Structures are given as structure tokens and as C-alpha cells.
Amino acid sequence: MKIEFLHTLAAVARHGSFAAAAPEVHLTASAVGLQIRQLENYFGQPLFDRSARNARPTPFALEVVATMQAPLQALEALRSRVETAVSGHVRLGTIESAQIALLPPAMQSLRAMAPALEVQCVRGVSQFLLQELKAGRLDAAVVVRPQSGGSSRLHWMPLATESFVLVAPPGARGRTPRELLAAHEWIRLDRSATGGRIAASFVESAVPGKRCALELPGTDAIVAMVAAGLGVSVIPELREDVRRTYAVREIGLGPGGPVREIAMVCRAADAESRRVQAVRKAFEQSVAAL
């Protein structure tokens, strides 16, 4: 039995459902359910009454939570003591947009929290970074989570959700995304990137069979091309510094428009690593400051 299973048990008991507890322990609802089942096998009895709408803890489950609360808090206090400060080396992968928008403030936070922790950064598209992570060449990565949810063998930690927009030159003909895509050249975001595939799916639904005139790997380069009047594009919403730099129209895609989830991910075995947790906390602070 793993210690984190007890944390999960306590979270479900507090929240009343697997789904509600999942964000607190950085798991999917199905992974929470799997951990609870493994605990039930360990103790040899059910821990929740699943006949009700909510997951109602049994008296024995409440007894387990009460018994383990003080030892778990004591262990967490030991982990957080100043004299056991986080140190060592972390190999971190980031997608380009995160390296520009999130990495600098995250590194400022990390330097304050764990000045002895050395970070080696690698940039790439999400698919490449996930392959590097699985191969053991990275310890963690900040990526766009696959629309399928991503491998359940990895530990996913949501950071932010970004909407997609259509960007067009100021004087472009058309008001709606459909009109603009039909009337102008399409500058495509790299199809090897998860965000590029999300954007392409929207374009195909809006203007079936639309062919791209140019494909680029980065959103900043795309916005520069759009500002130069070379076409329109569907990309994640712009950063404030990009809005100030380039004269483009930014048009929302509506309440049903595509979104992408930015997440930090690591191997399941590294989920409790203090180095990885320190990096995660730094990125969470970076997102909160946006």
C-alpha cells in the first residue's frame, strides 16, 4: 500500500465523490477509483457506500482517516522542514508558448522556494516531450494535454485552459471566423503539435477542405505573418505582449469553440518527488499571476 492512497481516501471522504476529490490529488476520477479499490483489497472490506449518489464513507473508512491524519501531517511537516530543502537536478520539458509566458515567472518562484534545485530545460512540441518523458530523458514536462486525456500511466497536473481565437489583419474582409477563413489564406499552426491539430479540426469544420498556404511551428511567427497581411490563422488566445506588438484582429470562436489544456506531467513513480512537486508549485504560481 502506498502513502498517497491514504491521501486519496481522505480527499474522497471530505469531498463526497471520486470526481470532486480528483483535482486535489492530481488524478483522474477513474484513477481515484482504482486507488480506493486497491485500499479496499488491502483492508479486505468496502470503504464507501456506492449505492447513494455520493460516495459515502463507511465507519471503518472514517476510522482509517482519523487514525492516519496525524501521522500524515507529521510526515508532511518533515518533508517541508527548512533543513530538508529541495535540491538536486530536474530535467524539464516545455512547449514553446509555456517557455515564453510561464517559465520565467515560474523560475523566479522556484529560485525563491528551492534555490539549490538546478533545472535543465528542453523545448519541443507536446508529442516529442511526452516521448522523452516516457523514455526517462525528462523528469517532467509542461505540455498540451492530448484531447484523449493522455496516458493513464503518467501523472497529469492541470495548470490552465486556453481558448482558441482567429487572428486576421486589421483590414481583412469578413466579420465571422467562417467568413474570414473562406475569404483569406490560412496560415496553419504546426500539425505535429497538439494545438495545431485542435486548430485544424476547427478550420475543417468551418470551411471543409480548406488548404493552408503556410505552416509555422510557433504562434508568435504566425501573428507576425498575419499582421503583414499574409492570411488568417486559428491559434491559442494571444498574450498581452503580442497584442501590444502586432496590429491584428483577434476574434473569439464562441462558447463551443476549441480549447486546450496546459498541464504538467511526470511519470507516475515521480508524482511524489519533492523536486517535481516544487516545479509544479512554481508553475501553478506562475499561472495564478497571469
Secondary structure, DSSP 8 states (H G I E B T S, - for coil): --HHHHHHHHHHHHHSSHHHHHHHHT--HHHHHHHHHHHHHHHTS--EETTSSS-EE-HHHHHHHHHHHHHHHHHHHHHH-GGG--EEEEEEEE-HHHHHHTHHHHHHHHHHH-TEEEEEEEE--HHHHHHHHHTTS-SEEEEE--TT---TTEEEEEEEEEEEEEEE-TT-S-SSHHHHHHHS-EEEE-TTSHHHHHHHHHHHHHSTT--EEEEES-HHHHHHHHHTTS-BEEEE---HHHHHHS--EEEE--TT--EEEEEEEEEGGGTT-HHHHHHHHHHHHHHHT-
